[in-house]
Amino acid sequence: MQAPADAPFPCSLLEALRADPATPAFEQGSRVISRGELLALVQRLARALMNAGMGAGSGIALFTSVSPEAFAAQMAAHVLGCRVVGIRPGYTPKQLAHVLGMHIDALIVDASTLTPELVEAAARAPIFSLGPCAPASDLLTMSHAGRTPEPSATPDSFALLCFTSGSTGQPKGCAMTYGALSQHWSWQSPHAWSPVAKELAEAFQRYLLFGTLASLVVFEFLGPCLLGGGTAIIPELDAGPLFPHAIERYRITGSIITVPRLYRLLDLLQHEPVDVSSLRGLMVSGSPLSPNRLAAAIARLGPVVYQGYGQTEAGSISMLTPGDIEHDPAGVLGSVGRAHPTVALSVRDEAGAELRSGQVGEIYVQSPYLMAGYWDQPDETRDAFQAGWLRTRDLGYLDEAGFIHLVGRTRDVIMVNALVVYAGPIEHALACHPSVDQAYVTGAADDATGEAIHAFVVMKPGQTLDRAALSAVVRSELGADSVPKTITEISSVPVAASGKPDKRALLPLRLQV
């Protein structure tokens, strides 16, 4: 029996588990959890949470490591129609209190995450644990008597809060509805998976699952894996570096990876004979990927590299596939692919007028998978949406074939002599120089010009930094106002907790002038 196309989330997942109970859903070390066992665990935890007073509209915060039990607990909360609040590792006590202040009725933890600071931040909300973990109540041993509830959430009720950075330093909760999650997690829906998504499902038969389930992209890729008959592999993180050794050890066929991790992977493979031939799909996302490095990744790994573009507010927006690259490598390597079939794009100028192909402006998005808004932040929500379109804050253009080319962020600007200078085009100009492997640009206060441009470059092996040549490239492409005041060579870029390059952390390293 298949779940109806309009069935509420997570019906499609439960039906997929029920249809193939013997196939492994998760592998964690020596543990193998079948789909039937996972389904039973979801149902058991749903009854336990219901007996503890949780139900439709309850806010349940999850702060756990990655485990089958953690995933089952989240699905159990969704069966009840709860609003799940995913907590990322690395929050300061102030940020943790901010997140747990978002109408939380219960907190689910495990032994790796429960701390006195967390207990204090949770205030009076009951704390449940996945396994014995005082002073929390063990959800796995709590009463689970009674009938198993069926998913019944309405499409417009809130299902999930995923967090993105806020301008004030406090995380902003992107509120996803049950309708939005149903669109992504339904195999049968006419609005569901494109041929590319089905291609990824085949590639993610053994999905390397790591990081945190509070990450929307990590959570998203469990969809094609579990609905497509695959198995999520949770690596033993004390068994050596994650990439590429886990690929070889677990015969991984699909994984997601940030750009800095990809760079480290490629560098390591030059010196270590690690077998990564099992890979069928490697999704790279999170920050710009230089065309040179993308070409190098394809040359080393084969036609398995996908580049994704998306946001927490919008989910996956577009994808550059191996087929796109094989068809027109010269034309598409600098792009982030075409929009998914259910995604509509519009490139607009500062006045909101739509631009033609090739003209640079801000990218606006419409799709069934957009957030409903920022939780408890109506002003931010109104600013993010314009007549049903989400402002991505990304600058770019569409070419004649429909490929998206990103050139920077609307807020990634440097004010030089009161002139707006965007960091993205400078980074692109530098990264396209034959001697440069990676380029990062940021600004800093400057007595003479208000702000000054500072560039940081990773050189290709055997190449030496020629500041004059790099300055000339920027000047010829973008003009004198865009020429960096300093160009500093670095060996690698610092990485923030999100996995993205931390450009502000580079400023102390800049060349002193």
Buried (B, 14 or more C-beta within 10 A) or exposed (E): EEBEBEBBBBBBBBBBBEEBBEBBBBBBEEEEBBBBBBBBBBBBBBBBBBEBEBEEBBBBBBBBBBBBBBBBBBBBBBBBBBBBBBBBEEBEEEBBBBBBEBBBBBBBBBBBBBEEEBBEBBEEBBBBBBBEBEEBBBBBEBEBEEEEBEBBBEBEBBBBBBBBBBEEEBBBBBBBBBBBBBBBBBBBBEBBBBEBBBBBBBBBBBBBBBBBBBBBBBBBBBBBBBBBBBBBBBBEEEEEEBBBBBBBBBBBBBBBBBBBBBBBBBEBBEEEEBEBEBBBBBBBBBBBBBBBBBBBBBEEBBEBBBBBBBBBBBBBBBBBBBEBBEEEEEBBBBBBBBBBBBBEBBBBEEEBEEBEEEEBBBBBBBBBBBBBBBBEBEEBBEEBBBEEBBBBBBBBBBBEEEBBBBBBBBEBBBBBEEBEBBBBBBBBBBBBBEBBBBBBBBBBEBEEBBBBBBBBBBBBEEBEBEBEEBBEBBBEBBEEBBBBBBBBBBEEBBBBEBBBBBBEEBEEEBBEE
